[in-house]
Amino acid sequence: MIAQIRPALVLLVLLSLVTGLAYPLAITGIAQAAFPVQANGSLVHRDGAIVGSDLIGQAFAGDGYFHSRPSAVGYDAAGSGGTNLGATSAVLAEDVAARVSALSDGDEAVPADAATASGSGLDPHISPAFAQFQVPRIAAERGIDEPELTALVTRHTQLPLLGIFGEPVVNVLELNLALDDLETGGN
């Protein structure tokens, strides 16, 4: 019986070292060398401080900032998820109607991503239409010309990968940082 247990234990220890230690360390080293920004969370730094991540949305509530898409989880990365409400849910319909009512006086169409929460609750992007929808509010709050803000949105619109994969999007954190730079004369 010892003759059977010994090889099994040796194999257990060997495979544990290879798959539990050597492989993860090798992959971490390769990731740090080849993609250091992504391997460290795609963090965004401003004046020596971390202000967010390119990959995780956050709430911007002030009238002088572009607002993110609604989040069902309050932008809590520990609790990523959607509402899990189906298309026929009365609660979902009421939530969407309330968001549309809060955003529009009824004369203007509200972009879909302004009224619906993202599937992950952490989406860092909005559609260019939602960004443009917010331009008049931000222009009035900050005293910036609307054409200047429209140009800022256009400069920060990311086109689909290879022109065909996905939709154009705007990263809200990057856009708001550029908005602050616009007022302070930064880049």
C-alpha positions as CSV (number, residue, x, y, z in Angstrom):
1,M,0.0,0.0,0.0
2,I,2.9,2.4,0.8
3,A,4.2,1.7,-2.7
4,Q,1.0,3.1,-4.1
5,I,0.6,6.1,-1.9
6,R,4.2,7.4,-2.3
7,P,3.9,8.0,-6.1
8,A,0.5,9.6,-5.6
9,L,1.8,12.0,-3.0
10,V,4.9,12.9,-5.1
11,L,2.7,13.6,-8.1
12,L,0.3,15.7,-5.9
13,V,3.2,17.8,-4.6
14,L,4.8,18.1,-8.1
15,L,1.6,19.1,-9.8
16,S,0.7,21.5,-7.0
17,L,4.0,23.3,-7.4
18,V,3.7,23.4,-11.2
19,T,0.0,24.4,-11.5
20,G,-0.4,26.3,-8.3
21,L,2.9,28.2,-8.2
22,A,5.1,28.0,-11.3
23,Y,2.4,28.5,-13.9
24,P,0.6,31.5,-12.2
25,L,4.0,33.2,-11.6
26,A,5.0,32.7,-15.2
27,I,1.7,34.0,-16.5
28,T,1.9,37.0,-14.1
29,G,5.4,37.8,-15.2
30,I,4.5,37.6,-18.9
31,A,1.4,39.8,-18.3
32,Q,3.5,42.4,-16.4
33,A,6.1,42.5,-19.1
34,A,3.9,42.5,-22.1
35,F,0.8,44.4,-20.8
36,P,1.7,46.2,-17.6
37,V,-1.2,48.8,-17.7
38,Q,-3.8,46.1,-18.3
39,A,-2.3,43.6,-15.8
40,N,-2.5,46.3,-13.1
41,G,-6.2,47.1,-13.7
42,S,-6.0,49.8,-16.4
43,L,-5.8,52.4,-13.7
44,V,-6.1,56.1,-14.5
45,H,-3.8,58.5,-12.6
46,R,-4.2,62.2,-12.1
47,D,-1.8,64.3,-10.2
48,G,-0.2,61.2,-8.7
49,A,-3.5,59.8,-7.4
50,I,-5.6,57.0,-8.9
51,V,-8.9,58.4,-10.0
52,G,-10.4,55.3,-11.5
53,S,-10.1,52.6,-14.1
54,D,-10.7,52.6,-17.8
55,L,-12.6,49.4,-17.3
56,I,-15.0,50.1,-14.4
57,G,-17.6,52.8,-14.5
58,Q,-18.3,55.2,-11.7
59,A,-21.0,57.6,-10.8
60,F,-20.7,61.3,-11.8
61,A,-23.7,63.1,-10.3
62,G,-22.8,66.8,-10.7
63,D,-24.5,68.9,-13.3
64,G,-21.1,70.0,-14.7
65,Y,-20.1,66.4,-15.6
66,F,-21.1,63.8,-18.1
67,H,-23.2,61.2,-16.3
68,S,-22.5,57.5,-16.6
69,R,-25.1,54.9,-17.6
70,P,-27.4,53.9,-14.8
71,S,-26.1,51.1,-12.6
72,A,-28.2,48.4,-10.9
73,V,-25.4,47.8,-8.4
74,G,-24.3,51.4,-7.6
75,Y,-21.0,50.9,-9.5
76,D,-19.9,48.5,-6.7
77,A,-17.3,46.3,-8.4
78,A,-17.7,43.7,-5.7
79,G,-21.3,43.2,-6.7
80,S,-21.3,43.3,-10.5
81,G,-24.6,42.5,-12.1
82,G,-27.7,43.7,-13.8
83,T,-31.2,44.0,-12.4
84,N,-32.3,40.6,-13.7
85,L,-35.6,42.1,-14.6
86,G,-37.2,40.7,-17.8
87,A,-38.5,42.7,-20.7
88,T,-42.1,42.2,-19.5
89,S,-41.3,43.3,-15.9
90,A,-43.5,46.1,-14.6
91,V,-40.7,47.3,-12.3
92,L,-38.3,47.6,-15.2
93,A,-40.9,49.6,-17.2
94,E,-41.4,51.9,-14.2
95,D,-37.7,52.4,-13.7
96,V,-37.1,53.2,-17.4
97,A,-40.1,55.6,-17.5
98,A,-38.9,57.4,-14.4
99,R,-35.4,57.8,-15.9
100,V,-36.8,59.1,-19.1
101,S,-39.1,61.5,-17.3
102,A,-36.2,62.8,-15.2
103,L,-34.1,63.4,-18.3
104,S,-36.5,64.9,-20.7
105,D,-39.5,67.2,-20.8
106,G,-41.1,65.0,-23.5
107,D,-39.9,67.0,-26.5
108,E,-36.6,65.2,-26.9
109,A,-35.8,61.5,-27.4
110,V,-33.7,60.0,-24.6
111,P,-31.0,57.6,-25.7
112,A,-31.6,54.0,-24.7
113,D,-28.4,53.8,-22.6
114,A,-29.5,56.8,-20.6
115,A,-32.6,55.0,-19.4
116,T,-31.5,51.5,-19.0
117,A,-28.9,50.0,-16.7
118,S,-26.0,48.1,-18.1
119,G,-25.8,44.3,-17.8
120,S,-22.8,44.4,-15.6
121,G,-23.7,47.5,-13.6
122,L,-20.1,48.7,-14.2
123,D,-20.0,49.8,-17.8
124,P,-17.5,52.7,-18.2
125,H,-18.9,53.7,-21.6
126,I,-21.9,55.5,-22.9
127,S,-23.0,56.0,-26.5
128,P,-22.0,59.1,-28.3
129,A,-25.7,59.9,-28.5
130,F,-26.0,59.9,-24.7
131,A,-22.9,62.1,-24.4
132,Q,-24.3,64.6,-27.0
133,F,-27.6,64.5,-25.1
134,Q,-25.8,65.9,-22.0
135,V,-23.9,68.7,-23.8
136,P,-26.6,71.4,-23.3
137,R,-26.8,70.7,-19.5
138,I,-23.0,70.8,-19.1
139,A,-22.5,73.8,-21.3
140,A,-25.1,75.8,-19.2
141,E,-23.5,74.6,-15.9
142,R,-19.9,75.3,-16.9
143,G,-20.4,78.2,-19.3
144,I,-18.7,76.5,-22.2
145,D,-19.9,76.8,-25.8
146,E,-21.9,73.7,-27.0
147,P,-19.9,73.4,-30.2
148,E,-16.7,73.1,-28.1
149,L,-18.2,70.4,-25.9
150,T,-19.5,68.6,-29.0
151,A,-16.0,68.6,-30.4
152,L,-14.7,67.2,-27.1
153,V,-17.2,64.4,-27.3
154,T,-16.2,63.6,-30.9
155,R,-12.5,63.5,-30.0
156,H,-13.2,61.0,-27.2
157,T,-15.5,58.8,-29.2
158,Q,-13.9,55.4,-29.6
159,L,-14.8,53.7,-32.9
160,P,-15.6,50.0,-33.2
161,L,-12.6,47.7,-33.4
162,L,-11.4,47.4,-37.0
163,G,-14.5,49.5,-37.9
164,I,-16.9,46.6,-37.6
165,F,-16.7,45.0,-34.1
166,G,-19.0,46.8,-31.6
167,E,-20.5,50.2,-31.5
168,P,-18.9,53.6,-31.0
169,V,-18.5,54.4,-27.3
170,V,-17.3,57.2,-25.1
171,N,-15.4,56.5,-21.9
172,V,-17.1,58.7,-19.3
173,L,-14.1,59.0,-16.9
174,E,-11.7,60.0,-19.8
175,L,-14.3,62.5,-21.1
176,N,-14.8,64.1,-17.7
177,L,-11.1,64.4,-17.1
178,A,-10.7,66.0,-20.5
179,L,-13.6,68.3,-19.6
180,D,-11.7,69.4,-16.4
181,D,-8.6,69.9,-18.5
182,L,-10.5,72.0,-21.0
183,E,-11.4,74.4,-18.2
184,T,-8.0,74.5,-16.6
185,G,-6.2,74.8,-19.9
186,G,-4.6,71.4,-19.7
187,N,-4.4,68.9,-22.6
